[in-house]
Amino acid sequence: MSDYFQGIPLQSVSVAKSATRSPEAATELSGKLALTIAEAASDRKAGDILVLRVADVSYLADYFVMLTGYSRVQVRAIADAIEDKVETDWHRRPLRTEGKVEGSWVLQDYGDVIVHIMMPKEREFYNLEAFWVHAERIPLPKSDEDEGKPT
């Protein structure tokens, strides 16, 4: 299978092929990327951060990260913070970003991780969590600032 679809790379950064690399190892890397994204969102005070491992129930991605921003400005700021942190830590840029101009629902596609940053009204209306109910929920590490409260 090619790493490209009609000239578009299937991952946001080229990955060296290795005979020892298993699908489990790739999914583990995707999980670390998803947690990096959740951390960047938390730094910008995103609410209701949810990381779902969808690899077993969907071919779209390995992980979905869903979170809430409480204003259009905050939604854009969260999206920018995620892009900056992933580029700094992982040297990756999203394959596509949609909805940033409107700021009510931003979607960032990193290939193996898809990020949904939504305003509360959109998140409640579309209720993506209910659609992906069979996906495994990944617990987020607790930060010192939160004093043990989940993000």
C-alpha positions in Angstrom: 0.0 0.0 0.0 1.3 3.4 -0.8 1.9 6.2 1.7 0.2 8.6 -0.6 -3.4 8.9 -1.8 -3.7 11.0 -5.0 -0.4 12.8 -4.2 -1.5 13.5 -0.6 0.6 12.0 2.2 -1.4 9.7 4.5 0.6 10.8 7.5 1.5 14.4 8.4 5.1 13.4 8.5 7.0 10.7 6.6 7.7 7.7 8.7 10.7 5.5 7.9 9.5 2.0 7.1 10.9 -0.7 9.3 10.4 -4.4 9.2 10.3 -4.4 13.0 7.6 -1.7 13.3 4.3 -3.3 14.3 0.8 -1.9 14.1 0.7 -1.9 17.9 3.9 0.2 18.0 2.4 2.7 15.6 -0.8 2.9 17.6 1.3 3.4 20.8 3.0 6.4 19.1 -0.4 7.7 18.0 -1.5 7.5 21.7 1.5 9.5 22.8 0.6 12.1 20.1 -3.0 12.2 21.3 -1.8 12.8 24.9 0.5 15.6 23.7 -2.5 17.2 22.0 -4.6 16.8 25.2 -1.9 18.5 27.2 -1.6 21.4 24.8 -5.4 21.9 25.0 -5.4 21.7 28.8 -2.7 24.4 28.9 -5.2 26.7 27.1 -7.9 25.8 29.6 -10.0 23.6 27.3 -12.9 21.8 29.0 -14.2 18.2 28.9 -11.1 16.8 27.2 -11.7 13.3 26.0 -9.3 11.0 24.3 -10.8 8.0 22.5 -8.9 5.1 21.0 -10.9 4.3 17.9 -8.4 2.1 16.1 -10.5 -1.0 16.9 -13.8 0.4 15.8 -12.8 2.7 12.9 -10.3 2.9 10.0 -10.4 6.7 10.0 -7.8 7.2 12.7 -6.2 5.5 15.8 -7.4 8.3 18.2 -9.9 11.1 18.4 -9.3 13.9 20.8 -12.5 15.9 21.6 -12.6 19.1 23.8 -14.5 22.2 24.4 -13.6 25.8 24.0 -15.9 28.4 25.6 -15.5 31.2 23.0 -14.6 31.4 19.4 -11.3 33.1 20.4 -10.5 30.3 22.8 -11.3 27.6 20.2 -8.8 29.3 17.8 -6.2 29.7 20.6 -6.5 26.0 21.5 -6.1 25.0 17.9 -3.0 27.2 17.6 -1.5 25.9 20.8 -2.0 22.3 19.6 -0.4 23.0 16.3 2.6 24.8 18.0 3.1 22.0 20.6 2.9 19.1 18.1 5.2 20.9 15.7 7.7 21.6 18.5 7.5 18.1 20.1 6.8 15.9 17.1 7.8 18.0 14.1 4.4 17.4 12.5 1.8 19.7 11.0 -1.8 18.7 10.5 -2.7 17.3 7.1 -5.8 19.5 7.1 -7.5 22.0 9.4 -11.1 23.0 9.0 -13.4 25.5 10.7 -10.7 27.8 12.1 -12.2 30.9 10.5 -15.6 30.3 12.0 -14.2 29.2 15.3 -17.2 27.2 16.5 -15.8 23.8 15.6 -12.2 23.3 14.5 -11.1 19.9 13.1 -7.4 19.1 12.9 -6.4 16.0 11.0 -3.0 14.5 11.9 -3.7 11.3 10.0 -3.6 8.9 13.0 -5.1 11.4 15.4 -8.1 13.6 14.7 -8.9 16.6 16.9 -12.3 18.1 17.4 -12.3 21.5 19.2 -16.0 22.6 19.7 -18.0 25.2 21.4 -20.4 23.8 24.0 -23.5 24.2 21.8 -21.9 22.2 18.9 -20.5 19.6 21.2 -23.9 19.0 22.8 -25.8 19.1 19.5 -23.5 16.7 17.5 -22.7 14.5 20.6 -19.8 12.6 19.0 -19.1 10.8 22.2 -22.3 8.9 21.8 -21.4 8.0 18.3 -18.1 6.5 19.4 -19.4 4.9 22.5 -17.6 1.6 21.6 -14.2 3.3 21.6 -11.9 2.9 24.5 -11.6 6.1 26.7 -8.1 6.9 27.6 -7.5 8.4 31.0 -5.6 11.6 31.1 -2.7 12.2 33.4 -3.5 14.6 36.2 -1.6 17.8 36.5 -0.4 19.4 39.7 -2.4 22.6 39.0 -5.6 20.7 38.9 -5.1 19.3 42.5 -6.3 15.9 41.4 -9.3 17.0 39.5 -9.8 15.5 36.0 -9.5 17.9 33.0 
